[in-house]
């Protein structure tokens, strides 16, 4: 039983009216489990040839490499955002607070959570995405 991932992806996308690609959310462990199940259930009279097996191993390596690259890029973006925020400490900024009100103040500190980075001044929090001007 050989699964062509490109064809399967197209088929899943064509059959899914929402347009959500289920293969996009496939992690490495799930992929390995699928490959092992494929190897265990293949037709013994018509087994997968070496080229197909090497192609799938190559796909696993590519997925793993892409995951490491994404993780590294996310870390770099986070570090750059933190550096940008700390450079604003002591500077006057104008932006929109969490209620959408325009505020101006001198940045006292920078914080972060899973949603992003924030600057704080005068008991006000402003997302770094909502900073309109550095004065």
N, C-alpha and C positions, 0 to 999 in steps of 0.2 A: 504494500500500500504506500504509494508515493504521493506526497502532497506538494504541489507546486504553490509556494506561498504567494506569488504574484497573482496567479489565477484564482487562488482561494480568496485573496483580498478583494479582487475585482468582483468575484461572485458574491461575497458577503456584502460588499458595498451596494451591488445592484439589487440584492434581495432585501436590504435594510432601508425602509422608507425614510428613516430619520437621518440617514447619511452618516451615522456614527460608525467609525471604522474600529471594530473590535480587535483587530490585529495590532492596532497602534498601541493598545494598552497591554499587550503581551510582554511579560517580563522574561528574563533569562531562565529562571527556574521552570516556568510554564512551558517555555520553548523546549527545554531539555526533556521535560516529562513527555511532551508530545512526540519528540524524536525517539525516545526510548520505547514508548508505546508503539510507534510506527515500526521500529526494528523488531520488536517482539511479535507483532502481528502481521509481518510481511509474509507473502506467499513463499513457502520454502522451495517451490518448483520454479519460481521466477523472482529470486531475491534482488535487492537493490544492488546495482553495480557500484564499483569503487568510485567512479566519477561522481555519481549522485551523492554518495556518502561524503566525499570530500567537499562537494558543493555545500552540503548542509553544515558540515563542520566549519567551513569558511563563513557561512551565514551566522553561526553562533559567535564566532570570533568578531565579526563585524558588529553584531548587536552589542556585545560586551564592550568593544572599543567605543562605540557611539555612546553608551551609557557613561563610560568614564569621561569622555569628552564633554558631555552635557554637565556632569557633576563638576568638572573643572571650570567650565565656563560660568556656571552658577556661582561658584565660589569667588571667581574673579569679579563678577558683577557685584556681589555682596561686599567684597573688600573695597571696590571702587566707590560704591555708594556710601560706605562708612567713612572713607577718606574724604569724600566730598562733603559729607555732613560735618565732620570735625573741622574742616576748613571754614565752616560758617560760624563756629563758636566765636562770640564777641562781635560779630557783624550784624548790621541791621538788615532785616529782610521784610518783604511785603508778600503776603500770600493769603490763602483761604484756610480758615481753621476747620475743624471737623464738622461745624454746623454750616459751612459755606459762607461765613461772614469774613469780609476782608479785614486783615489785621496787620499791624506793623510792630516790630519789636526787635530787641537785641537777643540773639540766640544765646541761651545759657547752657543747654545740653542737647545731646543727640541720643535717640533711642531707636530700637528696632524690634519688630515682631515678625511673625510669619507673613504679614501683608506688606511690609515695607519699612522704610526709615522715616523718622520724624524728628523735627527740631522743636524745642520747647523754650518759651519765654513768657514771663508775666502770667503764669498759670494757664498758658495757651499752648495747644499742640497743633502743629502744622505738618502735614505730610510733605516730604521733599518733592513729591510730584506736584504739589499745589503751591510751591514757591514761585511767585511771579517776577520778583525783582530782588536783587541784592543791592542795598544802598551803601 
